[in-house]
Amino acid sequence: MTEPINLADYEALAAERLPVMVRDYYASGALDERTLRDNLAAWRQIRLRHRVLRGVGQRSTATTLLGAPLQLPLGIAPMAFQAMAHPEGERATARAAAEAGALMVLSTMSNHPVEAVAVPGAPLWFQLYVYRDRGLTRALVQRAEAAGCQALVFTVDAPVLGTRERDRRNRFHLPEGLEMGNLIDHLRQLRPGDDDSGLAAYVHELVDPDLTWETLDWLRAHTTLPVLLKGVAHPDDAREALDRGAAGVIVSNHGGRQLDGGVPTAELLPAVAAAVGERGVVMVDGGIRRGGDILRALALGADAALVGRPALWGLAVDGQVGVTRVLDILRRELDETMALCGCRDLSEVTAALLG
Ligand SMILES: Cc1cc2nc3c(=O)[nH]c(=O)nc-3n(C[C@H](O)[C@H](O)[C@H](O)COP(=O)(O)O)c2cc1C
């Protein structure tokens, strides 16, 4: 292939470079992968009605999120084990995000520890899995705070791990030499499962499947950081989250990796955004592959979008430079879609653009 010019090109190049076990772990969804496919298809079905003669020579994609300025209404979704794509892993992803003025959300299960990922002055949020061991969970929160993270993203759509059959067949495990840098002692390691994914075995043993709304209260009592719930699908859950003091919600189905056959996120978003209103931040992820999808997300009520797998493709192809290119492609496509819709800035991206 000549120079990759869109995210699909990056996906194809990354697939050529990654070992099968890693490629499958990054790509796969749960069971029949229906939600994985539906997420992608749903954005394509949202059509836009453009406006004309609006003097769009000067445009800005800038915004603010929880008070922090961003050059783009975009962040990198939390994704585990990025050093399988490139040795610099999350460090490279975070540097590329910082350079682009985008948000970085770091997974609990990152290979590099949060202290090594934080880029001074750049927005970094920490995604939290709540372990059965609450002392350990509190220690993770304290580390994230001390490292300068500005918010916690509490993932709530994974009480158990969705079965990813490709990982099961491959007996997914961390390649030699890689571990989970935010954890201590034996918790850093991921052993191959007996007849299963090693991650499935790890989550089953250590992550708490019994979380309730009181867990959110508990978390808020143990942090000064704003808490966002990731994996919200129902407007009533969004309302409850806000009532209990969450700073916002992320409409997500984990990129189709958890409940298979769920409603795609583009379809879930409007009702959740309406339920939250001006009370908090609304974000969305799942299947965003074009800058125009970011504009669609904003028109449907989101304040910003997150992109997952495409960052891994960029990382696999060219490390930090690859992630930078992926983000730049999304920025250019968003900017072009704004111009063609008649929008000079993001305040002009509203539901009136929906076809
Ligand atoms: C390889 C991989 C690892 C992931 N790890 C996590 C994780 O550790 N925590 C989490 O909350 N979500 C995790 N997710 C879900 C993403 O945060 C996000 O919801 C999803 O990837 C968005 O969909 P997209 O990949 O289609 O953009 C992971 C997704 C992928 C693809």
The ligand as a Gaussian input file, in Angstrom:
#p B3LYP/6-31G(d) Opt

LIG

0 1
 C       -8.277000      -3.883000      22.658000
 C       -9.287000      -3.180000      23.493000
 C       -9.094000      -3.080000      24.866000
 C      -10.024000      -2.402000      25.652000
 N       -9.779000      -2.253000      26.990000
 C      -10.642000      -1.539000      27.743000
 C      -10.360000      -1.295000      29.113000
 O       -9.346000      -1.710000      29.639000
 N      -11.272000      -0.565000      29.822000
 C      -12.422000      -0.057000      29.256000
 O      -13.214000       0.606000      29.939000
 N      -12.690000      -0.265000      27.948000
 C      -11.841000      -0.979000      27.188000
 N      -12.101000      -1.159000      25.849000
 C      -13.285000      -0.503000      25.245000
 C      -12.914000       0.887000      24.711000
 O      -12.662000       1.780000      25.760000
 C      -14.031000       1.510000      23.835000
 O      -15.244000       1.468000      24.548000
 C      -14.203000       0.842000      22.476000
 O      -12.990000       0.334000      21.976000
 C      -14.760000       1.864000      21.494000
 O      -15.054000       1.273000      20.286000
 P      -14.129000       1.366000      18.958000
 O      -12.950000       0.500000      19.220000
 O      -15.046000       0.810000      17.920000
 O      -13.767000       2.812000      18.712000
 C      -11.191000      -1.840000      25.050000
 C      -11.369000      -1.955000      23.674000
 C      -10.438000      -2.601000      22.896000
 C      -10.654000      -2.679000      21.410000

